[in-house]
Structure formats: C-alpha cells, structure tokens
Amino acid sequence: MDYSVLKKWCQESDAHDVKIDAVSRYGNQVSVGFKNGNELIIVLDSKDAFVYSQNAAAEFSERIWPFLKHALLQKPDIDPADRIISWQLNQIDIYQQTRTFLLIAELMPPKPNLILCKLKNDKAIVVEAIHKYSLADNPARQILPNFEYMPPLTKWKPKISELQPPYILTDVQSQESLSFDDVNSYLAAYYQRVIIAQQELNKRKRMIAGWDKLIAKQEKKLEKQRRELATAEEMDTWRLYAEVIKYNLDSIKQGDDSLEAINYFDGAMPVILIPLKPELSPQANLKMYFKRYQKAKKGLEVIKENIQKGEQELRQLKSAKARVEAGEELDPALGQEKQHSGQEKLSLLDKLLKIKISDEFEIVIGRKAKENDFISTKLGRPHDWWFHTRVFRGAHVLLRCYRKTDPPEELKRICCSLAAWFSKARFSSNVPIDYTQVRFLRKPRGSAPGFVTYTNQQTAYVDPLDPRQAREVLGL
C-alpha cells in the first residue's frame, strides 16, 4: 500500500484509546476486537498490506495472544522511513502493575508481518509474531521470542504526497467507480472490492481451468470410445473375412500380406481383397479375425452404453463450468471423484433450490439428506453461513458469500425463516434456528447423510417464510 495512504490513515484513525477484547486470526487477516464493538483489521496480504477499522463483523476462528485482553490501545504511529505502523498497549495486571507492549505491523511486501513486543528498559523484546524466523531464514535479522526487535534494513524511501478526498477506487469485478470521503472507508472497500475480488477472479480462473481439463479428458475418452464403436460395428466384416479365409487356407502362405478370393456369401460372388498379417500363419490370421468378430459382438452394446454415459457426464462437466463462469464456486474435485459418485454430485447441482441475490450472496437449500450433506460438506466454504432448526428435523440452508463479506443481519434472518419453512416446524411460529459459519461444521466419521455437528452457533427465533415470500422481501 502507498506510504502516503497509510500515513493519512494514522492521522485520521479513531481506533485508539480503547480496550482490547480479543485478538483473532483468519487467513491473512488479524482482527483486534475492542470492547466498544469495533475492530481493527490488519491485512497481511503478500502484495498489498494495510490496516483499517470497522464495526465488528463475523467471529474469527483462531484466537491468538489472549493475554492482551483489557489492554488499552494507543494512537498509531508510522515509521518516517518505511511502511511500519506501531501501537503502544498499556495493560494493568492483577498486581496493579502497568505492562507496556508494542504492536508492530510491518506492511511491506512480499512477507508482511505483525509482531508483538514488550518494552523493557526502553528496548522492544519480541513476545510473539505471526511469522517467526531466525538468522538461518534471514541473515539480516531474526524475529524470535525473547530477542530484541530489529527493524528491517531496506533502501526503500517513501514518496510522500498530500492526499485529499474524494478517494477513488474501481471495483475489480464490476468496474464500478467508487468514491470515499475518508481513507478508512477507502481501505475497507479496497480490501473487499479489490483484494478479495481479485482473489475470487483468480480462483474462478483456476476453477475454470480445472473444469476445462476435466472436459478435455472426457472428450478424449469419448473419442476413443467412438473409435471402438466404429471398429465394433465392423463385426460382420470380420466374420466374413474369417469365413473366406477358412475356405482358402490351402492357398495362403505365411508371409502373404493379403488374400484375393471369391466371396461366396454374396449372390453376385464378387472378388474381395482381405488384408493379412505376414508375420502370422494362415491359421493365426483366421483366429485373429474370429477373435475380432467375437470381441466386437460382445462389446457393441457395452460401448454404446458407455458412450451414452460419457456424453451425459460431459454435459454435466460443461454445465458445472458454466456455473463457475456465472459466479458459483464449484471445486473441480467434484468432477474428479469416482464416476458414479462424481456424476451423482454433479446432478445434485441441478436439483438444489437456489435463490441468487447478487454477485455477493446466494441462498442454497437442501431438501433431502443427500442434498443437505452435499451443500454442508462439499459446496459450502469456510466463510459461508449455515442455518438449521434447533429442535426439528429440516433442511440445511447455506448462504454463500462469494466475496467473503459478512452478510447483513436481515439476510441472515431471511435464511433463518427459510430454514424454518423447510422443516417439520413449517406451520409453527417463533421457531428456534441455529446458525454458524461453515468452518465450524464437523462431519463425524461414518455418520448418516445430512448429519453434522457444529459450534460457535447463534440462535434466532423466527416465523417460517416460503421461497416466494423470501424473494418478495429481497426485492427479487
């Protein structure tokens, strides 16, 4: 990220003089959650690292550095020589002694880092770090617990420019131009509309390439089967050749590459030319054509059936690729499973009930045990949201979040109402619905289709809502 943008953010930031509630990590993000319900997001992307603050969103899965709870975060400070932002943290322990920490965000590519130090005798001593390394990894310096922190040695020089609103960025996917009055809003949008959007585009390209590979493989397989079919359909020719050779064995010598003989099986009795393999004896050539005939006769129906199945599988693969191109997130691994299982799961894609809301969100509903199992264990991604009735049997409802954004509370509530509708409590009211993110789902080994366990859930009490009503509420 441009140094001037980071400097401007430090000047404008209001994420200070607040107490820390929890520090969490998810992927390349670190969240510093505050007691007031806000959070500081530190993005450690290898190409573009930066920070921004926002209202607390979804709960992160990996808690780190629990000893920082209740510490008071001070105003950020940026290094005048490089893209390094630091915060001082003051914490009063149980003995009423003040402990001082230093949180250092090194936001330089290719490996940005977040380092926690304690201040001791005016020295910063490393306590923890997202990326630790020794002199063997980096001869210039080491980042290890209990070692003094050494800033990176670089020849990079900041180019400072005066920034004035509005701050403009372009959405990577929609190419929409967006305007912001403050740097923090710009950076928050930059993460979603540029970083995440570009990751999704790259991921989609990889997925499309994966499906293209499967399609090419299936087309090659079909081409081979069609050649086998063409050979099998010549079984009458192999039989005729064998019969003619049988009646002309005495006139064939080993080394002959063909036999010219009268076809007595045709009323016109034409002369035909039968190719022979010169390295085989007359009897071996006879056996070769009889063997071809028997194989073609037995295999003709099997090959036709295999071609029919192969063409159906090819259509499913192309349909899956079209879904990915339209914005769905389908792992090519679905098409690489065993033939029956892979075809079954690809067929499920066509049967699932879906409500496409936007490029960011889509609701998927499983109405049978196999569909429930598929959307919860195969289709859902860690950042997607999962909904199910707490007491009653019912459908699994998946809210797919293509850009990894936290969905609005109203959208979550609609998903809860849909889960209530597709359950045994359809005609009840105030139905309890548990919901959590897919990363908190677990599928016990050997459990029945559609059975999962979950943690970190929240519970809502809602009235059932059918899909038609849900579409009206969503304005679709």
C-alpha positions as CSV (number, residue, x, y, z in Angstrom):
1,M,0.0,0.0,0.0
2,D,1.2,3.5,-0.8
3,Y,3.0,5.1,2.2
4,S,1.0,8.3,2.0
5,V,-2.3,6.4,2.3
6,L,-1.0,4.6,5.4
7,K,0.2,7.9,6.9
8,K,-3.1,9.6,6.2
9,W,-4.9,6.7,7.9
10,C,-2.8,7.0,11.0
11,Q,-3.6,10.7,11.1
12,E,-7.3,10.1,10.8
13,S,-7.7,6.9,12.7
14,D,-10.1,6.9,15.7
15,A,-9.2,3.3,16.6
16,H,-7.3,4.2,19.7
17,D,-7.8,4.8,23.5
18,V,-10.0,1.7,23.5
19,K,-9.6,-1.6,25.4
20,I,-8.9,-4.8,23.6
21,D,-11.5,-7.7,23.9
22,A,-9.8,-10.3,21.7
23,V,-7.2,-10.8,19.0
24,S,-8.1,-13.3,16.3
25,R,-6.6,-14.5,13.0
26,Y,-8.2,-15.8,9.9
27,G,-6.2,-16.4,6.7
28,N,-4.1,-13.3,6.0
29,Q,-6.1,-11.1,8.4
30,V,-5.6,-10.3,12.0
31,S,-8.5,-8.8,13.9
32,V,-8.1,-6.7,17.1
33,G,-11.5,-6.6,18.6
34,F,-12.4,-3.8,21.0
35,K,-14.8,-3.7,24.0
36,N,-16.9,-1.0,22.2
37,G,-17.9,-3.4,19.4
38,N,-15.4,-2.2,16.8
39,E,-12.3,-3.9,15.5
40,L,-9.0,-3.1,13.8
41,I,-8.3,-5.3,10.8
42,I,-4.6,-5.8,9.8
43,V,-4.4,-7.2,6.3
44,L,-1.1,-9.1,5.7
45,D,-1.5,-9.7,2.0
46,S,1.7,-10.5,0.2
47,K,1.0,-7.9,-2.5
48,D,-0.8,-5.2,-0.6
49,A,-0.7,-5.0,3.2
50,F,-2.6,-2.3,5.1
51,V,-4.9,-1.6,8.1
52,Y,-8.5,-0.3,8.6
53,S,-11.2,-0.3,11.3
54,Q,-14.8,-1.3,11.1
55,N,-17.8,-2.4,13.2
56,A,-17.1,-6.0,14.5
57,A,-18.1,-8.5,11.8
58,A,-18.1,-12.3,12.0
59,E,-16.2,-14.1,14.7
60,F,-12.8,-15.2,13.7
61,S,-11.9,-18.9,14.1
62,E,-8.4,-18.7,15.6
63,R,-7.9,-16.7,18.8
64,I,-4.3,-15.5,19.4
65,W,-2.5,-13.6,22.2
66,P,-5.2,-13.9,24.8
67,F,-3.0,-12.1,27.4
68,L,-3.7,-8.8,25.6
69,K,-7.4,-8.8,26.8
70,H,-8.2,-5.5,28.5
71,A,-5.0,-3.8,27.2
72,L,-5.5,-0.2,26.2
73,L,-4.6,0.6,22.6
74,Q,-2.9,4.0,22.0
75,K,-2.9,6.1,18.8
76,P,-1.0,4.6,15.9
77,D,2.4,5.8,14.7
78,I,4.0,5.3,11.4
79,D,7.8,5.0,10.8
80,P,9.0,8.0,8.9
81,A,11.3,5.7,6.8
82,D,9.0,2.8,5.9
83,R,5.5,1.3,5.9
84,I,5.7,0.2,9.6
85,I,2.8,1.1,11.9
86,S,3.1,0.6,15.6
87,W,0.7,0.9,18.6
88,Q,1.6,1.1,22.2
89,L,-0.5,-1.0,24.5
90,N,-0.8,-0.4,28.2
91,Q,-2.2,-3.2,30.5
92,I,-2.7,-3.3,34.3
93,D,-2.0,-6.8,35.7
94,I,-3.5,-8.3,38.8
95,Y,-0.8,-6.7,40.9
96,Q,-1.9,-3.3,39.6
97,Q,1.4,-3.1,37.7
98,T,1.4,-1.5,34.3
99,R,2.8,-3.6,31.5
100,T,3.6,-1.9,28.2
101,F,3.6,-3.7,24.8
102,L,4.3,-2.6,21.3
103,L,2.3,-3.9,18.4
104,I,4.2,-3.5,15.2
105,A,2.7,-4.0,11.7
106,E,5.4,-4.4,9.0
107,L,3.3,-3.7,5.9
108,M,6.0,-4.3,3.3
109,P,5.8,-7.0,0.6
110,P,6.5,-9.8,0.0
111,K,6.0,-11.1,3.5
112,P,4.3,-8.5,5.8
113,N,4.3,-9.4,9.5
114,L,2.6,-8.5,12.8
115,I,5.0,-8.5,15.8
116,L,4.1,-8.1,19.5
117,C,6.9,-6.8,21.7
118,K,7.2,-5.9,25.4
119,L,9.0,-2.7,26.3
120,K,11.8,-3.4,28.8
121,N,14.5,-0.8,29.7
122,D,13.5,1.1,26.6
123,K,14.1,-1.9,24.4
124,A,11.4,-3.8,22.4
125,I,11.7,-7.5,23.2
126,V,9.8,-9.8,20.9
127,V,7.0,-11.7,22.6
128,E,5.1,-13.2,19.6
129,A,4.9,-12.8,15.8
130,I,2.7,-14.0,13.0
131,H,5.8,-15.0,11.1
132,K,8.9,-16.0,13.2
133,Y,12.3,-16.5,11.6
134,S,15.9,-16.9,12.6
135,L,19.2,-15.8,11.0
136,A,19.2,-19.0,9.0
137,D,16.0,-17.8,7.4
138,N,17.0,-14.2,7.1
139,P,20.7,-13.3,7.6
140,A,19.9,-9.7,8.1
141,R,17.8,-10.1,11.3
142,Q,15.7,-12.5,13.3
143,I,12.3,-12.3,14.8
144,L,12.1,-14.8,17.7
145,P,10.6,-14.6,21.2
146,N,12.9,-13.0,23.8
147,F,15.1,-11.4,21.2
148,E,15.4,-7.7,20.8
149,Y,13.3,-6.4,17.9
150,M,15.3,-5.1,15.0
151,P,13.5,-3.1,12.3
152,P,14.1,-4.3,8.7
153,L,17.1,-2.8,6.8
154,T,15.9,-1.5,3.4
155,K,16.9,1.1,0.9
156,W,13.3,1.9,0.2
157,K,12.4,5.6,0.5
158,P,8.8,6.9,1.0
159,K,7.4,9.2,-1.6
160,I,5.0,11.4,0.4
161,S,2.2,13.2,-1.3
162,E,-0.7,15.2,0.0
163,L,-4.0,13.3,-0.2
164,Q,-7.3,15.0,-0.5
165,P,-10.8,13.5,-0.7
166,P,-12.6,12.1,-2.5
167,Y,-10.6,8.8,-2.7
168,I,-11.5,6.9,-5.8
169,L,-11.2,3.1,-6.5
170,T,-12.5,0.8,-9.2
171,D,-14.3,-2.4,-8.3
172,V,-12.3,-5.2,-9.9
173,Q,-15.3,-7.3,-10.9
174,S,-18.0,-4.8,-11.9
175,Q,-15.5,-2.0,-12.9
176,E,-17.7,0.4,-11.0
177,S,-16.0,3.6,-9.8
178,L,-16.5,4.2,-6.1
179,S,-15.8,7.5,-4.1
180,F,-15.0,7.8,-0.4
181,D,-14.6,10.8,1.9
182,D,-12.1,9.3,4.3
183,V,-9.2,6.9,4.0
184,N,-10.5,4.3,6.4
185,S,-13.7,3.7,4.3
186,Y,-11.5,3.7,1.2
187,L,-9.2,0.9,2.7
188,A,-12.2,-1.1,3.9
189,A,-13.7,-1.0,0.4
190,Y,-10.3,-1.7,-1.1
191,Y,-10.0,-4.9,0.7
192,Q,-13.4,-6.2,-0.4
193,R,-13.6,-4.7,-3.9
194,V,-10.0,-5.1,-5.0
195,I,-8.1,-7.6,-2.8
196,I,-10.9,-10.1,-2.2
197,A,-12.5,-9.5,-5.7
198,Q,-9.1,-10.2,-7.4
199,Q,-8.6,-13.3,-5.3
200,E,-12.1,-14.5,-6.4
201,L,-11.4,-13.8,-10.0
202,N,-8.1,-15.7,-9.8
203,K,-9.8,-18.5,-8.0
204,R,-12.5,-18.6,-10.7
205,K,-9.9,-18.8,-13.4
206,R,-8.2,-21.7,-11.7
207,M,-11.5,-23.4,-11.3
208,I,-12.5,-22.9,-15.0
209,A,-9.0,-24.2,-16.0
210,G,-9.7,-27.3,-13.8
211,W,-13.1,-27.9,-15.4
212,D,-11.6,-27.3,-18.9
213,K,-9.0,-30.0,-18.1
214,L,-11.8,-32.5,-17.0
215,I,-13.8,-31.6,-20.1
216,A,-10.8,-32.2,-22.4
217,K,-10.1,-35.5,-20.6
218,Q,-13.7,-36.7,-21.0
219,E,-13.8,-35.6,-24.7
220,K,-10.6,-37.6,-25.3
221,K,-12.2,-40.6,-23.6
222,L,-15.4,-40.3,-25.7
223,E,-13.3,-40.0,-28.9
224,K,-11.6,-43.3,-28.1
225,Q,-14.9,-45.0,-27.3
226,R,-16.4,-43.8,-30.6
227,R,-13.4,-45.3,-32.5
228,E,-14.0,-48.6,-30.6
229,L,-17.7,-48.3,-31.7
230,A,-16.7,-47.9,-35.3
231,T,-14.5,-50.9,-35.0
232,A,-17.2,-52.9,-33.3
233,E,-19.7,-52.1,-36.0
234,E,-17.5,-53.8,-38.5
235,M,-18.1,-57.2,-36.8
236,D,-19.9,-58.6,-39.9
237,T,-16.8,-57.7,-42.0
238,W,-14.5,-59.6,-39.5
239,R,-16.8,-62.6,-39.7
240,L,-16.9,-62.5,-43.5
241,Y,-13.1,-62.3,-43.6
242,A,-12.8,-65.3,-41.2
243,E,-15.2,-67.4,-43.2
244,V,-13.5,-66.7,-46.5
245,I,-10.0,-67.4,-45.0
246,K,-11.3,-70.7,-43.6
247,Y,-12.2,-71.9,-47.1
248,N,-9.0,-70.7,-48.6
249,L,-6.4,-71.8,-46.0
250,D,-4.6,-74.0,-48.5
251,S,-4.0,-71.1,-50.8
252,I,-2.4,-68.9,-48.2
253,K,1.3,-69.0,-47.3
254,Q,3.0,-67.4,-44.3
255,G,4.4,-64.0,-45.4
256,D,1.4,-63.2,-47.6
257,D,0.0,-59.7,-46.8
258,S,-3.4,-60.2,-48.5
259,L,-5.8,-62.8,-49.8
260,E,-7.7,-62.3,-53.1
261,A,-10.7,-64.7,-53.1
262,I,-14.3,-65.0,-54.2
263,N,-17.0,-64.0,-51.7
264,Y,-19.4,-67.0,-51.9
265,F,-21.6,-65.4,-49.2
266,D,-22.7,-62.7,-51.7
267,G,-25.1,-63.8,-54.5
268,A,-23.0,-61.8,-57.1
269,M,-19.9,-63.7,-55.9
270,P,-17.5,-60.7,-56.2
271,V,-13.8,-61.0,-55.7
272,I,-12.6,-59.4,-52.4
273,L,-9.2,-58.5,-51.0
274,I,-8.6,-59.5,-47.4
275,P,-5.6,-57.9,-45.5
276,L,-3.4,-60.4,-43.7
277,K,-0.5,-60.0,-41.3
278,P,2.5,-61.5,-43.0
279,E,4.2,-62.4,-39.7
280,L,1.3,-64.7,-38.8
281,S,0.4,-68.2,-40.1
282,P,-2.8,-68.7,-42.1
283,Q,-4.4,-70.3,-39.1
284,A,-3.3,-67.3,-36.9
285,N,-4.9,-64.8,-39.3
286,L,-8.1,-66.9,-39.2
287,K,-8.1,-66.8,-35.4
288,M,-7.4,-63.0,-35.4
289,Y,-10.5,-62.2,-37.5
290,F,-12.7,-64.6,-35.5
291,K,-11.4,-63.0,-32.3
292,R,-12.1,-59.5,-33.6
293,Y,-15.6,-60.6,-34.5
294,Q,-16.3,-62.2,-31.1
295,K,-15.0,-59.1,-29.3
296,A,-17.0,-56.7,-31.4
297,K,-20.1,-58.7,-31.0
298,K,-19.8,-58.8,-27.2
299,G,-18.6,-55.2,-26.8
300,L,-21.0,-53.4,-29.1
301,E,-23.8,-52.8,-26.6
302,V,-21.4,-52.1,-23.8
303,I,-19.6,-49.5,-25.8
304,K,-22.9,-47.8,-26.8
305,E,-23.9,-47.7,-23.2
306,N,-20.5,-46.3,-22.1
307,I,-20.8,-43.6,-24.8
308,Q,-24.2,-42.7,-23.6
309,K,-23.0,-42.4,-20.0
310,G,-19.9,-40.5,-21.2
311,E,-21.9,-37.9,-23.1
312,Q,-24.1,-37.4,-20.1
313,E,-21.1,-36.8,-17.9
314,L,-19.6,-34.4,-20.5
315,R,-22.8,-32.4,-20.4
316,Q,-22.6,-32.3,-16.6
317,L,-19.0,-31.1,-16.7
318,K,-19.8,-28.4,-19.2
319,S,-22.8,-27.4,-17.0
320,A,-20.5,-27.1,-14.0
321,K,-18.1,-25.0,-15.9
322,A,-20.9,-22.7,-17.0
323,R,-22.0,-22.3,-13.3
324,V,-18.4,-21.3,-12.3
325,E,-18.3,-18.8,-15.2
326,A,-21.7,-17.4,-13.9
327,G,-20.2,-16.8,-10.4
328,E,-20.7,-20.1,-8.5
329,E,-17.9,-21.6,-6.5
330,L,-17.5,-25.3,-7.6
331,D,-14.3,-27.2,-6.9
332,P,-13.2,-29.3,-9.9
333,A,-12.5,-32.0,-7.4
334,L,-16.3,-32.7,-7.6
335,G,-15.8,-33.9,-11.1
336,Q,-12.7,-36.0,-10.3
337,E,-14.4,-38.4,-7.9
338,K,-15.3,-41.9,-8.8
339,Q,-17.5,-42.0,-11.8
340,H,-20.8,-42.8,-10.0
341,S,-20.2,-40.5,-7.1
342,G,-19.0,-37.7,-9.2
343,Q,-22.0,-37.9,-11.6
344,E,-24.4,-38.1,-8.7
345,K,-22.9,-34.9,-7.0
346,L,-22.9,-33.0,-10.3
347,S,-26.5,-34.0,-10.8
348,L,-27.3,-32.6,-7.4
349,L,-26.2,-29.2,-8.5
350,D,-29.2,-29.1,-10.9
351,K,-31.7,-30.2,-8.3
352,L,-30.7,-27.8,-5.5
353,L,-33.1,-25.0,-4.8
354,K,-31.2,-21.7,-5.2
355,I,-32.0,-18.0,-4.7
356,K,-29.5,-15.8,-6.3
357,I,-29.4,-12.5,-4.5
358,S,-26.4,-10.7,-6.1
359,D,-22.8,-11.2,-7.2
360,E,-22.0,-11.4,-3.4
361,F,-24.7,-13.7,-2.0
362,E,-26.7,-16.8,-2.9
363,I,-29.0,-18.9,-0.8
364,V,-28.9,-22.7,-1.4
365,I,-31.4,-25.1,0.2
366,G,-31.1,-28.8,0.6
367,R,-34.4,-30.6,0.9
368,K,-33.1,-34.2,1.2
369,A,-30.5,-35.9,3.3
370,K,-28.1,-36.2,0.4
371,E,-28.6,-32.6,-0.7
372,N,-28.1,-31.5,2.9
373,D,-24.8,-33.5,3.1
374,F,-23.6,-32.1,-0.2
375,I,-24.2,-28.4,0.5
376,S,-22.8,-28.6,4.0
377,T,-19.7,-30.8,3.4
378,K,-18.8,-30.2,-0.3
379,L,-20.4,-26.9,-1.6
380,G,-20.0,-24.7,1.5
381,R,-16.8,-22.8,2.0
382,P,-15.4,-21.8,5.5
383,H,-16.7,-18.2,5.2
384,D,-20.2,-19.2,4.1
385,W,-23.1,-19.3,6.7
386,W,-25.1,-22.4,7.6
387,F,-28.7,-22.5,9.1
388,H,-30.7,-25.3,10.6
389,T,-33.6,-25.7,13.0
390,R,-32.5,-26.4,16.6
391,V,-35.2,-28.9,17.6
392,F,-37.0,-30.0,14.5
393,R,-35.8,-32.0,11.5
394,G,-35.4,-30.0,8.4
395,A,-33.3,-28.6,5.5
396,H,-29.8,-27.3,5.7
397,V,-29.8,-23.7,4.3
398,L,-26.5,-22.4,3.0
399,L,-25.8,-18.7,2.5
400,R,-22.9,-18.5,0.1
401,C,-20.7,-15.3,0.5
402,Y,-18.7,-15.1,-2.7
403,R,-16.7,-12.1,-1.6
404,K,-16.2,-13.3,2.0
405,T,-18.2,-10.4,3.3
406,D,-20.3,-10.6,6.4
407,P,-24.0,-10.7,5.3
408,P,-26.5,-8.2,6.6
409,E,-28.4,-9.3,9.7
410,E,-31.7,-9.0,7.7
411,L,-30.4,-11.5,5.1
412,K,-29.3,-13.9,7.9
413,R,-32.8,-13.6,9.4
414,I,-34.4,-14.4,6.0
415,C,-32.2,-17.6,5.8
416,C,-33.4,-18.5,9.3
417,S,-37.0,-18.1,8.2
418,L,-36.4,-20.3,5.1
419,A,-34.8,-23.0,7.3
420,A,-37.9,-22.9,9.5
421,W,-40.2,-23.2,6.4
422,F,-38.2,-26.3,5.1
423,S,-38.6,-28.1,8.4
424,K,-41.2,-30.0,10.5
425,A,-42.0,-26.7,12.1
426,R,-43.3,-25.1,8.9
427,F,-46.7,-24.3,10.4
428,S,-45.3,-23.2,13.8
429,S,-44.2,-19.7,14.9
430,N,-41.1,-18.5,16.9
431,V,-39.1,-21.4,15.6
432,P,-35.5,-21.7,17.0
433,I,-32.8,-21.6,14.3
434,D,-29.1,-22.2,14.9
435,Y,-26.7,-20.6,12.5
436,T,-22.9,-20.5,12.2
437,Q,-20.2,-20.4,9.6
438,V,-19.3,-23.5,7.6
439,R,-15.8,-23.6,9.2
440,F,-17.5,-24.5,12.5
441,L,-19.3,-27.6,11.0
442,R,-17.9,-31.1,11.5
443,K,-19.0,-34.3,9.8
444,P,-18.5,-37.3,12.2
445,R,-16.9,-40.3,10.5
446,G,-19.4,-42.9,9.5
447,S,-22.4,-40.7,10.3
448,A,-25.6,-40.7,8.2
449,P,-26.0,-38.4,5.2
450,G,-27.1,-34.9,6.4
451,F,-25.7,-35.3,9.9
452,V,-23.3,-32.7,11.1
453,T,-22.2,-31.2,14.4
454,Y,-21.4,-27.5,14.9
455,T,-20.0,-25.0,17.3
456,N,-19.9,-21.2,17.7
457,Q,-23.6,-21.0,16.8
458,Q,-26.1,-18.2,17.4
459,T,-29.8,-18.8,17.8
460,A,-32.7,-16.8,16.3
461,Y,-36.4,-17.2,16.8
462,V,-38.3,-16.6,13.6
463,D,-41.5,-17.3,11.8
464,P,-41.3,-19.6,8.7
465,L,-41.1,-17.9,5.3
466,D,-41.6,-19.7,2.0
467,P,-39.3,-19.0,-1.0
468,R,-41.8,-16.9,-2.9
469,Q,-42.2,-14.6,0.2
470,A,-38.5,-14.5,0.7
471,R,-38.0,-13.3,-2.9
472,E,-40.5,-10.6,-2.4
473,V,-38.8,-9.4,0.8
474,L,-35.5,-9.5,-1.0
475,G,-36.9,-7.5,-3.9
476,L,-36.2,-10.2,-6.5
